[in-house]
Amino acid sequence: MSRWDKLLAKIKSLDKDMRFAELNKVLQSYGYTVSQPKRGSSHYTYRKAGCNPITIPNHEPIKIVYVKMVKEIVESEQNNKEE
């Protein structure tokens, strides 16, 4: 199993020890562009044409609600890839 597959499996299992860098890597690989915060904010916003934006705080560990959002994105991207 490759690192990428392990990372996706970790997201799908809703691991509580996810790191911001891991979610960042997944979202950017699926074509999301990131807007870094300005003036002291820790929330990064990811955007992709035709999709709702997703905002994730840069804190460790990432709360499960944000992992669930990324899980939904991963599953929808995999479903689109299969079609």
Biopython code that builds the backbone (N, CA, C, O; Angstrom):
import numpy as np
from Bio.PDB.StructureBuilder import StructureBuilder

atoms = [
    (1, "MET", "N", (0.851, -1.175, 0.000)),
    (1, "MET", "CA", (0.000, 0.000, 0.000)),
    (1, "MET", "C", (0.899, 1.242, 0.000)),
    (1, "MET", "O", (1.821, 1.353, 0.808)),
    (2, "SER", "N", (0.619, 2.156, -0.903)),
    (2, "SER", "CA", (1.435, 3.362, -1.016)),
    (2, "SER", "C", (1.081, 4.363, 0.082)),
    (2, "SER", "O", (0.079, 4.211, 0.781)),
    (3, "ARG", "N", (1.913, 5.376, 0.219)),
    (3, "ARG", "CA", (1.649, 6.428, 1.216)),
    (3, "ARG", "C", (0.323, 7.131, 0.943)),
    (3, "ARG", "O", (-0.436, 7.452, 1.858)),
    (4, "TRP", "N", (0.067, 7.359, -0.345)),
    (4, "TRP", "CA", (-1.172, 8.035, -0.730)),
    (4, "TRP", "C", (-2.385, 7.205, -0.301)),
    (4, "TRP", "O", (-3.343, 7.737, 0.259)),
    (5, "ASP", "N", (-2.334, 5.896, -0.569)),
    (5, "ASP", "CA", (-3.438, 5.018, -0.186)),
    (5, "ASP", "C", (-3.614, 4.978, 1.330)),
    (5, "ASP", "O", (-4.739, 4.948, 1.828)),
    (6, "LYS", "N", (-2.506, 4.977, 2.057)),
    (6, "LYS", "CA", (-2.573, 4.982, 3.519)),
    (6, "LYS", "C", (-3.201, 6.280, 4.028)),
    (6, "LYS", "O", (-3.985, 6.274, 4.977)),
    (7, "LEU", "N", (-2.845, 7.389, 3.384)),
    (7, "LEU", "CA", (-3.402, 8.683, 3.775)),
    (7, "LEU", "C", (-4.910, 8.725, 3.530)),
    (7, "LEU", "O", (-5.665, 9.204, 4.376)),
    (8, "LEU", "N", (-5.347, 8.223, 2.373)),
    (8, "LEU", "CA", (-6.780, 8.190, 2.079)),
    (8, "LEU", "C", (-7.514, 7.254, 3.038)),
    (8, "LEU", "O", (-8.630, 7.551, 3.464)),
    (9, "ALA", "N", (-6.894, 6.129, 3.375)),
    (9, "ALA", "CA", (-7.505, 5.199, 4.331)),
    (9, "ALA", "C", (-7.630, 5.844, 5.709)),
    (9, "ALA", "O", (-8.611, 5.623, 6.419)),
    (10, "LYS", "N", (-6.637, 6.636, 6.078)),
    (10, "LYS", "CA", (-6.660, 7.340, 7.363)),
    (10, "LYS", "C", (-7.811, 8.343, 7.401)),
    (10, "LYS", "O", (-8.477, 8.492, 8.426)),
    (11, "ILE", "N", (-8.039, 9.024, 6.291)),
    (11, "ILE", "CA", (-9.142, 9.987, 6.212)),
    (11, "ILE", "C", (-10.482, 9.262, 6.255)),
    (11, "ILE", "O", (-11.398, 9.683, 6.962)),
    (12, "LYS", "N", (-10.595, 8.179, 5.506)),
    (12, "LYS", "CA", (-11.861, 7.439, 5.465)),
    (12, "LYS", "C", (-12.219, 6.825, 6.809)),
    (12, "LYS", "O", (-13.397, 6.653, 7.120)),
    (13, "SER", "N", (-11.207, 6.491, 7.613)),
    (13, "SER", "CA", (-11.477, 5.914, 8.933)),
    (13, "SER", "C", (-11.733, 6.995, 9.988)),
    (13, "SER", "O", (-11.954, 6.689, 11.160)),
    (14, "LEU", "N", (-11.703, 8.259, 9.560)),
    (14, "LEU", "CA", (-11.931, 9.412, 10.445)),
    (14, "LEU", "C", (-10.969, 9.406, 11.631)),
    (14, "LEU", "O", (-11.373, 9.526, 12.788)),
    (15, "ASP", "N", (-9.702, 9.265, 11.310)),
    (15, "ASP", "CA", (-8.647, 9.247, 12.322)),
    (15, "ASP", "C", (-8.635, 10.565, 13.091)),
    (15, "ASP", "O", (-8.724, 11.640, 12.498)),
    (16, "LYS", "N", (-8.524, 10.472, 14.398)),
    (16, "LYS", "CA", (-8.544, 11.671, 15.247)),
    (16, "LYS", "C", (-7.196, 12.378, 15.297)),
    (16, "LYS", "O", (-7.106, 13.490, 15.819)),
    (17, "ASP", "N", (-6.158, 11.763, 14.771)),
    (17, "ASP", "CA", (-4.817, 12.344, 14.820)),
    (17, "ASP", "C", (-4.371, 12.904, 13.473)),
    (17, "ASP", "O", (-3.180, 12.895, 13.161)),
    (18, "MET", "N", (-5.313, 13.387, 12.678)),
    (18, "MET", "CA", (-4.956, 13.966, 11.384)),
    (18, "MET", "C", (-4.223, 15.281, 11.592)),
    (18, "MET", "O", (-4.493, 16.027, 12.533)),
    (19, "ARG", "N", (-3.291, 15.542, 10.687)),
    (19, "ARG", "CA", (-2.540, 16.790, 10.741)),
    (19, "ARG", "C", (-2.988, 17.693, 9.604)),
    (19, "ARG", "O", (-3.486, 17.230, 8.578)),
    (20, "PHE", "N", (-2.802, 18.980, 9.806)),
    (20, "PHE", "CA", (-3.199, 19.964, 8.799)),
    (20, "PHE", "C", (-2.485, 19.701, 7.478)),
    (20, "PHE", "O", (-3.102, 19.784, 6.416)),
    (21, "ALA", "N", (-1.204, 19.386, 7.531)),
    (21, "ALA", "CA", (-0.416, 19.159, 6.313)),
    (21, "ALA", "C", (-0.976, 18.000, 5.491)),
    (21, "ALA", "O", (-0.913, 18.024, 4.262)),
    (22, "GLU", "N", (-1.519, 16.993, 6.158)),
    (22, "GLU", "CA", (-2.078, 15.843, 5.441)),
    (22, "GLU", "C", (-3.350, 16.231, 4.692)),
    (22, "GLU", "O", (-3.527, 15.859, 3.532)),
    (23, "LEU", "N", (-4.228, 16.972, 5.345)),
    (23, "LEU", "CA", (-5.452, 17.416, 4.674)),
    (23, "LEU", "C", (-5.130, 18.402, 3.558)),
    (23, "LEU", "O", (-5.765, 18.382, 2.503)),
    (24, "ASN", "N", (-4.156, 19.253, 3.787)),
    (24, "ASN", "CA", (-3.713, 20.213, 2.782)),
    (24, "ASN", "C", (-3.235, 19.481, 1.528)),
    (24, "ASN", "O", (-3.584, 19.865, 0.411)),
    (25, "LYS", "N", (-2.451, 18.447, 1.709)),
    (25, "LYS", "CA", (-1.916, 17.664, 0.590)),
    (25, "LYS", "C", (-3.041, 17.032, -0.228)),
    (25, "LYS", "O", (-3.014, 17.064, -1.459)),
    (26, "VAL", "N", (-4.018, 16.465, 0.452)),
    (26, "VAL", "CA", (-5.130, 15.802, -0.233)),
    (26, "VAL", "C", (-5.964, 16.811, -1.016)),
    (26, "VAL", "O", (-6.271, 16.586, -2.186)),
    (27, "LEU", "N", (-6.329, 17.907, -0.384)),
    (27, "LEU", "CA", (-7.170, 18.900, -1.056)),
    (27, "LEU", "C", (-6.468, 19.511, -2.261)),
    (27, "LEU", "O", (-7.094, 19.701, -3.304)),
    (28, "GLN", "N", (-5.193, 19.821, -2.139)),
    (28, "GLN", "CA", (-4.471, 20.406, -3.268)),
    (28, "GLN", "C", (-4.298, 19.393, -4.397)),
    (28, "GLN", "O", (-4.281, 19.775, -5.567)),
    (29, "SER", "N", (-4.169, 18.119, -4.068)),
    (29, "SER", "CA", (-4.024, 17.112, -5.121)),
    (29, "SER", "C", (-5.322, 16.930, -5.908)),
    (29, "SER", "O", (-5.291, 16.505, -7.063)),
    (30, "TYR", "N", (-6.455, 17.246, -5.294)),
    (30, "TYR", "CA", (-7.737, 17.170, -5.983)),
    (30, "TYR", "C", (-8.095, 18.480, -6.678)),
    (30, "TYR", "O", (-9.230, 18.645, -7.127)),
    (31, "GLY", "N", (-7.166, 19.398, -6.772)),
    (31, "GLY", "CA", (-7.368, 20.610, -7.554)),
    (31, "GLY", "C", (-7.888, 21.811, -6.796)),
    (31, "GLY", "O", (-8.250, 22.813, -7.412)),
    (32, "TYR", "N", (-7.934, 21.741, -5.501)),
    (32, "TYR", "CA", (-8.369, 22.886, -4.697)),
    (32, "TYR", "C", (-7.219, 23.875, -4.564)),
    (32, "TYR", "O", (-6.069, 23.483, -4.366)),
    (33, "THR", "N", (-7.539, 25.154, -4.672)),
    (33, "THR", "CA", (-6.534, 26.190, -4.446)),
    (33, "THR", "C", (-6.708, 26.706, -3.028)),
    (33, "THR", "O", (-7.824, 26.771, -2.512)),
    (34, "VAL", "N", (-5.612, 27.068, -2.410)),
    (34, "VAL", "CA", (-5.642, 27.479, -1.010)),
    (34, "VAL", "C", (-5.420, 28.977, -0.900)),
    (34, "VAL", "O", (-4.561, 29.543, -1.576)),
    (35, "SER", "N", (-6.202, 29.608, -0.042)),
    (35, "SER", "CA", (-6.017, 31.018, 0.292)),
    (35, "SER", "C", (-5.492, 31.076, 1.716)),
    (35, "SER", "O", (-6.184, 30.702, 2.663)),
    (36, "GLN", "N", (-4.262, 31.550, 1.855)),
    (36, "GLN", "CA", (-3.676, 31.632, 3.181)),
    (36, "GLN", "C", (-4.258, 32.814, 3.933)),
    (36, "GLN", "O", (-4.615, 33.828, 3.333)),
    (37, "PRO", "N", (-4.351, 32.681, 5.233)),
    (37, "PRO", "CA", (-4.946, 33.753, 6.032)),
    (37, "PRO", "C", (-4.077, 35.004, 6.066)),
    (37, "PRO", "O", (-2.863, 34.957, 5.866)),
    (38, "LYS", "N", (-4.733, 36.099, 6.320)),
    (38, "LYS", "CA", (-4.035, 37.374, 6.459)),
    (38, "LYS", "C", (-4.358, 37.951, 7.828)),
    (38, "LYS", "O", (-5.433, 37.707, 8.376)),
    (39, "ARG", "N", (-3.452, 38.692, 8.360)),
    (39, "ARG", "CA", (-3.647, 39.423, 9.616)),
    (39, "ARG", "C", (-3.960, 38.530, 10.813)),
    (39, "ARG", "O", (-4.891, 38.809, 11.568)),
    (40, "GLY", "N", (-3.199, 37.473, 10.986)),
    (40, "GLY", "CA", (-3.275, 36.698, 12.210)),
    (40, "GLY", "C", (-4.290, 35.580, 12.258)),
    (40, "GLY", "O", (-4.379, 34.892, 13.275)),
    (41, "SER", "N", (-5.048, 35.370, 11.221)),
    (41, "SER", "CA", (-6.025, 34.285, 11.231)),
    (41, "SER", "C", (-5.323, 32.953, 10.983)),
    (41, "SER", "O", (-4.280, 32.904, 10.331)),
    (42, "SER", "N", (-5.896, 31.887, 11.501)),
    (42, "SER", "CA", (-5.307, 30.565, 11.301)),
    (42, "SER", "C", (-6.164, 29.695, 10.391)),
    (42, "SER", "O", (-5.885, 28.506, 10.239)),
    (43, "HIS", "N", (-7.200, 30.262, 9.786)),
    (43, "HIS", "CA", (-8.118, 29.492, 8.958)),
    (43, "HIS", "C", (-7.747, 29.618, 7.478)),
    (43, "HIS", "O", (-7.678, 30.717, 6.929)),
    (44, "TYR", "N", (-7.512, 28.471, 6.853)),
    (44, "TYR", "CA", (-7.182, 28.411, 5.434)),
    (44, "TYR", "C", (-8.446, 28.046, 4.663)),
    (44, "TYR", "O", (-9.211, 27.184, 5.095)),
    (45, "THR", "N", (-8.668, 28.701, 3.520)),
    (45, "THR", "CA", (-9.843, 28.443, 2.701)),
    (45, "THR", "C", (-9.412, 27.775, 1.404)),
    (45, "THR", "O", (-8.495, 28.237, 0.725)),
    (46, "TYR", "N", (-10.088, 26.681, 1.072)),
    (46, "TYR", "CA", (-9.809, 25.921, -0.148)),
    (46, "TYR", "C", (-10.978, 26.095, -1.094)),
    (46, "TYR", "O", (-12.136, 25.979, -0.693)),
    (47, "ARG", "N", (-10.670, 26.377, -2.364)),
    (47, "ARG", "CA", (-11.710, 26.612, -3.366)),
    (47, "ARG", "C", (-11.420, 25.804, -4.628)),
    (47, "ARG", "O", (-10.272, 25.582, -5.012)),
    (48, "LYS", "N", (-12.521, 25.376, -5.257)),
    (48, "LYS", "CA", (-12.435, 24.676, -6.536)),
    (48, "LYS", "C", (-13.678, 25.059, -7.322)),
    (48, "LYS", "O", (-14.772, 25.137, -6.763)),
    (49, "ALA", "N", (-13.514, 25.294, -8.600)),
    (49, "ALA", "CA", (-14.642, 25.694, -9.438)),
    (49, "ALA", "C", (-15.729, 24.627, -9.390)),
    (49, "ALA", "O", (-15.452, 23.439, -9.559)),
    (50, "GLY", "N", (-16.963, 25.058, -9.159)),
    (50, "GLY", "CA", (-18.092, 24.144, -9.121)),
    (50, "GLY", "C", (-18.306, 23.457, -7.785)),
    (50, "GLY", "O", (-19.216, 22.639, -7.652)),
    (51, "CYS", "N", (-17.489, 23.773, -6.799)),
    (51, "CYS", "CA", (-17.602, 23.154, -5.471)),
    (51, "CYS", "C", (-17.700, 24.235, -4.403)),
    (51, "CYS", "O", (-17.236, 25.359, -4.593)),
    (52, "ASN", "N", (-18.300, 23.885, -3.298)),
    (52, "ASN", "CA", (-18.372, 24.817, -2.175)),
    (52, "ASN", "C", (-16.992, 24.980, -1.548)),
    (52, "ASN", "O", (-16.228, 24.017, -1.489)),
    (53, "PRO", "N", (-16.661, 26.173, -1.081)),
    (53, "PRO", "CA", (-15.371, 26.349, -0.401)),
    (53, "PRO", "C", (-15.370, 25.630, 0.942)),
    (53, "PRO", "O", (-16.418, 25.434, 1.558)),
    (54, "ILE", "N", (-14.186, 25.242, 1.382)),
    (54, "ILE", "CA", (-14.027, 24.580, 2.671)),
    (54, "ILE", "C", (-12.965, 25.343, 3.446)),
    (54, "ILE", "O", (-11.905, 25.660, 2.906)),
    (55, "THR", "N", (-13.242, 25.637, 4.703)),
    (55, "THR", "CA", (-12.313, 26.372, 5.556)),
    (55, "THR", "C", (-11.842, 25.454, 6.671)),
    (55, "THR", "O", (-12.648, 24.845, 7.374)),
    (56, "ILE", "N", (-10.509, 25.363, 6.825)),
    (56, "ILE", "CA", (-9.917, 24.484, 7.831)),
    (56, "ILE", "C", (-8.920, 25.289, 8.658)),
    (56, "ILE", "O", (-8.065, 25.974, 8.098)),
    (57, "PRO", "N", (-9.020, 25.215, 9.986)),
    (57, "PRO", "CA", (-8.040, 25.910, 10.833)),
    (57, "PRO", "C", (-6.730, 25.135, 10.888)),
    (57, "PRO", "O", (-6.715, 23.905, 10.837)),
    (58, "ASN", "N", (-5.646, 25.866, 10.990)),
    (58, "ASN", "CA", (-4.322, 25.252, 11.066)),
    (58, "ASN", "C", (-3.982, 24.998, 12.529)),
    (58, "ASN", "O", (-3.163, 25.701, 13.121)),
    (59, "HIS", "N", (-4.617, 23.988, 13.096)),
    (59, "HIS", "CA", (-4.362, 23.577, 14.473)),
    (59, "HIS", "C", (-4.106, 22.080, 14.482)),
    (59, "HIS", "O", (-4.601, 21.357, 13.617)),
    (60, "GLU", "N", (-3.343, 21.616, 15.445)),
    (60, "GLU", "CA", (-3.056, 20.188, 15.572)),
    (60, "GLU", "C", (-3.660, 19.680, 16.859)),
    (60, "GLU", "O", (-3.524, 20.362, 17.875)),
    (61, "PRO", "N", (-4.304, 18.560, 16.895)),
    (61, "PRO", "CA", (-4.820, 17.801, 15.754)),
    (61, "PRO", "C", (-6.075, 18.467, 15.180)),
    (61, "PRO", "O", (-6.726, 19.278, 15.837)),
    (62, "ILE", "N", (-6.384, 18.107, 13.963)),
    (62, "ILE", "CA", (-7.557, 18.654, 13.289)),
    (62, "ILE", "C", (-8.811, 18.029, 13.904)),
    (62, "ILE", "O", (-8.852, 16.823, 14.145)),
    (63, "LYS", "N", (-9.813, 18.837, 14.152)),
    (63, "LYS", "CA", (-11.061, 18.315, 14.714)),
    (63, "LYS", "C", (-11.757, 17.418, 13.698)),
    (63, "LYS", "O", (-11.628, 17.596, 12.487)),
    (64, "ILE", "N", (-12.488, 16.459, 14.223)),
    (64, "ILE", "CA", (-13.111, 15.421, 13.402)),
    (64, "ILE", "C", (-14.098, 15.989, 12.380)),
    (64, "ILE", "O", (-14.275, 15.397, 11.314)),
    (65, "VAL", "N", (-14.738, 17.106, 12.673)),
    (65, "VAL", "CA", (-15.705, 17.693, 11.742)),
    (65, "VAL", "C", (-15.022, 18.091, 10.427)),
    (65, "VAL", "O", (-15.624, 17.967, 9.361)),
    (66, "TYR", "N", (-13.779, 18.566, 10.492)),
    (66, "TYR", "CA", (-13.054, 18.945, 9.281)),
    (66, "TYR", "C", (-12.591, 17.714, 8.517)),
    (66, "TYR", "O", (-12.550, 17.722, 7.287)),
    (67, "VAL", "N", (-12.241, 16.659, 9.241)),
    (67, "VAL", "CA", (-11.851, 15.403, 8.589)),
    (67, "VAL", "C", (-13.059, 14.824, 7.849)),
    (67, "VAL", "O", (-12.908, 14.270, 6.760)),
    (68, "LYS", "N", (-14.249, 14.949, 8.429)),
    (68, "LYS", "CA", (-15.469, 14.470, 7.770)),
    (68, "LYS", "C", (-15.715, 15.227, 6.467)),
    (68, "LYS", "O", (-16.120, 14.631, 5.469)),
    (69, "MET", "N", (-15.472, 16.538, 6.474)),
    (69, "MET", "CA", (-15.648, 17.334, 5.253)),
    (69, "MET", "C", (-14.711, 16.856, 4.156)),
    (69, "MET", "O", (-15.116, 16.714, 3.002)),
    (70, "VAL", "N", (-13.456, 16.607, 4.517)),
    (70, "VAL", "CA", (-12.479, 16.154, 3.529)),
    (70, "VAL", "C", (-12.822, 14.736, 3.077)),
    (70, "VAL", "O", (-12.615, 14.398, 1.912)),
    (71, "LYS", "N", (-13.336, 13.911, 3.968)),
    (71, "LYS", "CA", (-13.749, 12.549, 3.603)),
    (71, "LYS", "C", (-14.828, 12.599, 2.528)),
    (71, "LYS", "O", (-14.777, 11.827, 1.569)),
    (72, "GLU", "N", (-15.800, 13.491, 2.671)),
    (72, "GLU", "CA", (-16.855, 13.633, 1.670)),
    (72, "GLU", "C", (-16.276, 14.055, 0.324)),
    (72, "GLU", "O", (-16.722, 13.582, -0.722)),
    (73, "ILE", "N", (-15.290, 14.935, 0.347)),
    (73, "ILE", "CA", (-14.645, 15.378, -0.890)),
    (73, "ILE", "C", (-13.910, 14.218, -1.544)),
    (73, "ILE", "O", (-14.014, 14.018, -2.754)),
    (74, "VAL", "N", (-13.167, 13.450, -0.750)),
    (74, "VAL", "CA", (-12.417, 12.305, -1.280)),
    (74, "VAL", "C", (-13.373, 11.302, -1.919)),
    (74, "VAL", "O", (-13.121, 10.817, -3.023)),
    (75, "GLU", "N", (-14.461, 10.992, -1.234)),
    (75, "GLU", "CA", (-15.421, 10.025, -1.765)),
    (75, "GLU", "C", (-16.084, 10.527, -3.043)),
    (75, "GLU", "O", (-16.282, 9.748, -3.975)),
    (76, "SER", "N", (-16.430, 11.801, -3.105)),
    (76, "SER", "CA", (-17.049, 12.333, -4.320)),
    (76, "SER", "C", (-16.057, 12.366, -5.474)),
    (76, "SER", "O", (-16.433, 12.102, -6.616)),
    (77, "GLU", "N", (-14.798, 12.686, -5.196)),
    (77, "GLU", "CA", (-13.773, 12.684, -6.245)),
    (77, "GLU", "C", (-13.537, 11.270, -6.766)),
    (77, "GLU", "O", (-13.357, 11.078, -7.969)),
    (78, "GLN", "N", (-13.537, 10.281, -5.879)),
    (78, "GLN", "CA", (-13.342, 8.902, -6.312)),
    (78, "GLN", "C", (-14.538, 8.407, -7.114)),
    (78, "GLN", "O", (-14.367, 7.654, -8.073)),
    (79, "ASN", "N", (-15.752, 8.818, -6.737)),
    (79, "ASN", "CA", (-16.943, 8.449, -7.505)),
    (79, "ASN", "C", (-16.912, 9.083, -8.888)),
    (79, "ASN", "O", (-17.286, 8.440, -9.869)),
    (80, "ASN", "N", (-16.473, 10.332, -8.982)),
    (80, "ASN", "CA", (-16.367, 11.011, -10.278)),
    (80, "ASN", "C", (-15.310, 10.357, -11.147)),
    (80, "ASN", "O", (-15.465, 10.282, -12.365)),
    (81, "LYS", "N", (-14.240, 9.885, -10.534)),
    (81, "LYS", "CA", (-13.159, 9.239, -11.275)),
    (81, "LYS", "C", (-13.622, 7.908, -11.860)),
    (81, "LYS", "O", (-13.215, 7.540, -12.962)),
    (82, "GLU", "N", (-14.475, 7.181, -11.124)),
    (82, "GLU", "CA", (-14.964, 5.886, -11.580)),
    (82, "GLU", "C", (-15.947, 6.024, -12.733)),
    (82, "GLU", "O", (-16.056, 5.113, -13.554)),
    (83, "GLU", "N", (-16.658, 7.131, -12.817)),
    (83, "GLU", "CA", (-17.679, 7.320, -13.863)),
    (83, "GLU", "C", (-17.097, 7.636, -15.182)),
    (83, "GLU", "O", (-17.832, 7.820, -16.153)),
]
sb = StructureBuilder()
sb.init_structure("model")
sb.init_model(0)
sb.init_chain("A")
sb.init_seg("    ")
for serial, (resi, resn, name, xyz) in enumerate(atoms, 1):
    if name == "N":
        sb.init_residue(resn, " ", resi, " ")
    sb.init_atom(name, np.array(xyz, "f"), 0.0, 1.0, " ", f" {name:<3s}", serial, name[0])
structure = sb.get_structure()
